Amino acid sequence: MRKNLVAGNWKMNLTYPEALALVADITSQASAAAAGANAPEIVICPPFPLLHGVGQALPQGGKFHLGAQNCHQQESGAFTGEVSAKLLASVGCEYVILGHSERRQYFREDDALLSQKLKAALAAGLKPIFCVGESLDTREADETFDFIGKQLTDGLFHLSNEEFVQVTIAYEPIWAIGTGRTATSAQAQEVHSFIRERIARAYDADAALNTTILYGGSANAQNARELFAQPDVDGGLIGGASLKAADFTTIIQSF
Protein backbone atom coordinates (compact mmCIF):
# COMPACT_ATOMS: atom_id res chain seq x y z
CA MET A 1 0.00 0.00 0.00
CA ARG A 2 1.20 3.48 -0.80
CA LYS A 3 1.90 5.82 2.08
CA ASN A 4 0.37 9.19 2.86
CA LEU A 5 2.87 12.02 3.19
CA VAL A 6 2.91 15.70 4.10
CA ALA A 7 6.02 17.71 3.21
CA GLY A 8 6.63 21.23 4.48
CA ASN A 9 8.62 23.34 2.01
CA TRP A 10 9.89 26.30 3.99
CA LYS A 11 11.44 27.89 0.86
CA MET A 12 13.79 30.81 1.72
CA ASN A 13 12.26 31.62 5.10
CA LEU A 14 13.20 31.61 8.80
CA THR A 15 16.39 32.29 10.69
CA TYR A 16 17.99 29.49 12.68
CA PRO A 17 16.36 30.49 16.01
CA GLU A 18 12.99 30.88 14.29
CA ALA A 19 13.38 27.45 12.66
CA LEU A 20 14.11 25.73 15.98
CA ALA A 21 11.12 27.43 17.57
CA LEU A 22 8.85 26.31 14.73
CA VAL A 23 10.10 22.72 14.90
CA ALA A 24 9.47 22.67 18.64
CA ASP A 25 5.92 23.95 18.11
CA ILE A 26 5.18 21.50 15.29
CA THR A 27 6.51 18.46 17.09
CA SER A 28 4.68 19.43 20.26
CA GLN A 29 1.35 20.08 18.56
CA ALA A 30 1.54 17.22 16.07
CA SER A 31 3.03 14.52 18.28
CA ALA A 32 -0.31 12.83 18.94
CA ALA A 33 -1.28 12.95 15.27
CA ALA A 34 2.11 11.59 14.23
CA ALA A 35 1.65 8.61 16.53
CA GLY A 36 -1.79 7.71 15.19
CA ALA A 37 -2.56 4.69 13.04
CA ASN A 38 -3.40 6.87 10.03
CA ALA A 39 -0.50 9.27 10.54
CA PRO A 40 1.27 10.32 7.34
CA GLU A 41 4.99 10.54 6.89
CA ILE A 42 6.00 14.12 7.76
CA VAL A 43 8.92 15.71 5.89
CA ILE A 44 10.38 19.07 6.91
CA CYS A 45 12.36 20.84 4.17
CA PRO A 46 14.23 23.91 5.49
CA PRO A 47 16.85 26.00 3.64
CA PHE A 48 20.32 24.43 3.40
CA PRO A 49 21.99 26.24 6.37
CA LEU A 50 19.24 25.05 8.72
CA LEU A 51 19.23 21.38 7.74
CA HIS A 52 21.52 19.92 10.36
CA GLY A 53 20.06 21.83 13.30
CA VAL A 54 16.47 21.14 12.26
CA GLY A 55 17.29 17.48 11.71
CA GLN A 56 18.75 17.22 15.19
CA ALA A 57 15.62 18.85 16.64
CA LEU A 58 13.18 16.47 14.93
CA PRO A 59 12.00 13.39 16.84
CA GLN A 60 14.12 10.43 15.81
CA GLY A 61 12.88 7.08 14.55
CA GLY A 62 9.26 8.07 13.98
CA LYS A 63 7.13 9.76 11.37
CA PHE A 64 9.24 12.94 11.09
CA HIS A 65 11.88 13.11 8.36
CA LEU A 66 14.31 15.72 7.06
CA GLY A 67 14.29 16.85 3.44
CA ALA A 68 16.11 19.37 1.26
CA GLN A 69 14.67 21.73 -1.33
CA ASN A 70 17.13 20.97 -4.14
CA CYS A 71 20.47 19.33 -4.94
CA HIS A 72 23.18 19.55 -7.57
CA GLN A 73 23.56 16.85 -10.20
CA GLN A 74 27.26 16.24 -9.50
CA GLU A 75 28.61 14.44 -6.45
CA SER A 76 31.38 16.98 -5.83
CA GLY A 77 33.56 19.52 -7.60
CA ALA A 78 34.14 23.18 -8.35
CA PHE A 79 30.52 24.30 -8.20
CA THR A 80 30.59 27.26 -5.84
CA GLY A 81 27.35 27.77 -3.97
CA GLU A 82 25.89 24.37 -4.85
CA VAL A 83 25.06 21.42 -2.59
CA SER A 84 25.34 17.77 -3.60
CA ALA A 85 22.99 14.94 -2.72
CA LYS A 86 25.86 13.22 -0.94
CA LEU A 87 26.31 16.27 1.31
CA LEU A 88 22.60 16.33 2.06
CA ALA A 89 22.59 12.68 3.03
CA SER A 90 25.59 13.26 5.30
CA VAL A 91 23.62 15.74 7.45
CA GLY A 92 20.64 13.44 7.80
CA CYS A 93 18.41 14.25 4.83
CA GLU A 94 16.17 11.43 3.66
CA TYR A 95 14.18 13.34 1.03
CA VAL A 96 14.89 16.02 -1.57
CA ILE A 97 12.46 18.14 -3.60
CA LEU A 98 13.35 18.25 -7.30
CA GLY A 99 11.77 20.21 -10.14
CA HIS A 100 9.76 22.61 -8.00
CA SER A 101 8.07 25.17 -10.24
CA GLU A 102 10.15 27.97 -8.72
CA ARG A 103 13.36 26.10 -9.66
CA ARG A 104 12.03 25.56 -13.16
CA GLN A 105 10.91 29.16 -13.56
CA TYR A 106 13.61 31.21 -11.81
CA PHE A 107 16.62 28.96 -12.35
CA ARG A 108 15.66 27.56 -15.76
CA GLU A 109 15.84 23.94 -14.67
CA ASP A 110 14.54 21.66 -17.41
CA ASP A 111 13.70 17.98 -17.50
CA ALA A 112 17.07 17.00 -18.94
CA LEU A 113 18.81 18.55 -15.93
CA LEU A 114 16.25 17.17 -13.51
CA SER A 115 16.75 13.66 -14.82
CA GLN A 116 20.44 14.00 -13.86
CA LYS A 117 19.50 15.33 -10.42
CA LEU A 118 17.17 12.38 -9.89
CA LYS A 119 19.98 9.95 -10.61
CA ALA A 120 22.32 11.82 -8.25
CA ALA A 121 19.73 11.88 -5.45
CA LEU A 122 18.98 8.19 -5.79
CA ALA A 123 22.67 7.29 -5.89
CA ALA A 124 23.10 9.11 -2.57
CA GLY A 125 20.21 7.21 -1.01
CA LEU A 126 17.77 10.13 -1.01
CA LYS A 127 14.08 9.82 -1.85
CA PRO A 128 13.12 12.42 -4.49
CA ILE A 129 9.87 14.37 -4.40
CA PHE A 130 9.57 15.13 -8.12
CA CYS A 131 7.33 18.08 -9.03
CA VAL A 132 5.23 18.53 -12.15
CA GLY A 133 2.60 21.11 -13.00
CA GLU A 134 1.24 23.53 -15.55
CA SER A 135 0.98 27.30 -15.87
CA LEU A 136 -2.31 29.17 -16.18
CA ASP A 137 -1.67 29.70 -19.91
CA THR A 138 -1.17 25.97 -20.40
CA ARG A 139 -4.35 25.11 -18.50
CA GLU A 140 -6.42 27.70 -20.35
CA ALA A 141 -5.09 26.35 -23.66
CA ASP A 142 -6.39 22.91 -22.61
CA GLU A 143 -2.86 21.48 -22.77
CA THR A 144 -2.47 20.40 -19.13
CA PHE A 145 -2.28 16.67 -19.76
CA ASP A 146 0.07 16.91 -22.73
CA PHE A 147 2.36 19.20 -20.72
CA ILE A 148 2.45 17.06 -17.58
CA GLY A 149 2.78 13.90 -19.62
CA LYS A 150 5.89 15.33 -21.26
CA GLN A 151 7.36 16.35 -17.88
CA LEU A 152 6.88 12.80 -16.64
CA THR A 153 8.29 11.17 -19.76
CA ASP A 154 11.29 13.46 -20.17
CA GLY A 155 12.17 13.98 -16.51
CA LEU A 156 11.16 10.85 -14.65
CA PHE A 157 10.28 7.79 -16.68
CA HIS A 158 13.90 7.06 -17.63
CA LEU A 159 14.32 5.50 -14.17
CA SER A 160 14.40 1.76 -13.70
CA ASN A 161 11.58 0.06 -11.79
CA GLU A 162 13.89 -0.31 -8.79
CA GLU A 163 14.73 3.40 -8.85
CA PHE A 164 11.19 4.57 -9.50
CA VAL A 165 9.77 2.98 -6.33
CA GLN A 166 11.83 5.49 -4.30
CA VAL A 167 10.10 8.49 -5.93
CA THR A 168 7.18 10.55 -4.68
CA ILE A 169 5.44 12.78 -7.25
CA ALA A 170 4.00 16.19 -6.42
CA TYR A 171 1.45 17.85 -8.69
CA GLU A 172 1.68 21.60 -8.28
CA PRO A 173 -0.49 23.70 -10.58
CA ILE A 174 1.73 26.76 -10.99
CA TRP A 175 -1.30 29.01 -11.31
CA ALA A 176 -2.32 28.06 -7.75
CA ILE A 177 0.98 28.69 -5.95
CA GLY A 178 1.08 31.89 -3.90
CA THR A 179 -1.81 33.36 -5.88
CA GLY A 180 -4.62 32.65 -3.46
CA ARG A 181 -6.16 30.36 -6.09
CA THR A 182 -6.41 26.64 -5.45
CA ALA A 183 -7.37 23.81 -7.74
CA THR A 184 -10.69 22.29 -6.75
CA SER A 185 -10.53 18.82 -5.28
CA ALA A 186 -12.04 17.53 -8.52
CA GLN A 187 -9.34 19.25 -10.60
CA ALA A 188 -6.62 17.84 -8.35
CA GLN A 189 -8.09 14.34 -8.53
CA GLU A 190 -8.36 14.52 -12.32
CA VAL A 191 -4.65 15.27 -12.73
CA HIS A 192 -3.56 12.82 -10.03
CA SER A 193 -5.57 10.09 -11.75
CA PHE A 194 -3.93 10.98 -15.07
CA ILE A 195 -0.46 10.77 -13.48
CA ARG A 196 -1.25 7.37 -12.00
CA GLU A 197 -2.46 6.12 -15.37
CA ARG A 198 0.78 7.30 -17.01
CA ILE A 199 2.81 5.49 -14.36
CA ALA A 200 0.93 2.28 -15.14
CA ARG A 201 1.76 2.74 -18.80
CA ALA A 202 5.44 3.47 -18.18
CA TYR A 203 5.94 0.79 -15.51
CA ASP A 204 3.08 -1.42 -14.37
CA ALA A 205 -0.15 -1.44 -12.39
CA ASP A 206 1.62 -2.16 -9.11
CA ALA A 207 3.92 0.84 -9.55
CA ALA A 208 0.93 3.06 -10.27
CA LEU A 209 -0.98 1.74 -7.26
CA ASN A 210 1.94 2.17 -4.87
CA THR A 211 3.27 5.60 -5.92
CA THR A 212 2.53 8.44 -3.52
CA ILE A 213 1.23 11.51 -5.36
CA LEU A 214 1.01 14.79 -3.45
CA TYR A 215 -0.96 17.93 -4.22
CA GLY A 216 1.17 21.07 -4.08
CA GLY A 217 -0.90 24.08 -5.06
CA SER A 218 -1.64 26.24 -2.01
CA ALA A 219 -3.01 23.43 0.11
CA ASN A 220 -3.88 24.75 3.55
CA ALA A 221 -5.63 23.97 6.81
CA GLN A 222 -9.02 24.82 5.32
CA ASN A 223 -8.92 22.68 2.15
CA ALA A 224 -6.57 19.81 3.07
CA ARG A 225 -9.24 17.39 4.30
CA GLU A 226 -11.29 17.71 1.11
CA LEU A 227 -8.20 17.36 -1.08
CA PHE A 228 -6.84 14.37 0.83
CA ALA A 229 -10.21 12.63 0.62
CA GLN A 230 -9.75 12.22 -3.14
CA PRO A 231 -8.80 8.64 -4.05
CA ASP A 232 -5.56 9.56 -5.84
CA VAL A 233 -4.39 12.40 -3.57
CA ASP A 234 -2.00 10.97 -0.98
CA GLY A 235 -1.01 14.14 0.85
CA GLY A 236 0.48 17.55 0.18
CA LEU A 237 3.60 19.52 -0.59
CA ILE A 238 2.86 22.47 1.66
CA GLY A 239 4.38 25.94 1.30
CA GLY A 240 3.18 28.89 3.37
CA ALA A 241 1.01 26.84 5.70
CA SER A 242 4.04 24.81 6.79
CA LEU A 243 5.45 27.93 8.46
CA LYS A 244 2.55 28.01 10.94
CA ALA A 245 2.60 25.19 13.45
CA ALA A 246 -1.16 25.14 14.05
CA ASP A 247 -1.99 25.11 10.33
CA PHE A 248 0.61 22.46 9.54
CA THR A 249 -0.67 20.29 12.38
CA THR A 250 -4.22 20.60 11.08
CA ILE A 251 -3.01 19.47 7.64
CA ILE A 252 -1.21 16.47 9.18
CA GLN A 253 -4.49 15.54 10.92
CA SER A 254 -6.53 15.79 7.70
CA PHE A 255 -6.45 12.12 6.68
Disulfide bonds with the S-S distance in Angstrom:
none
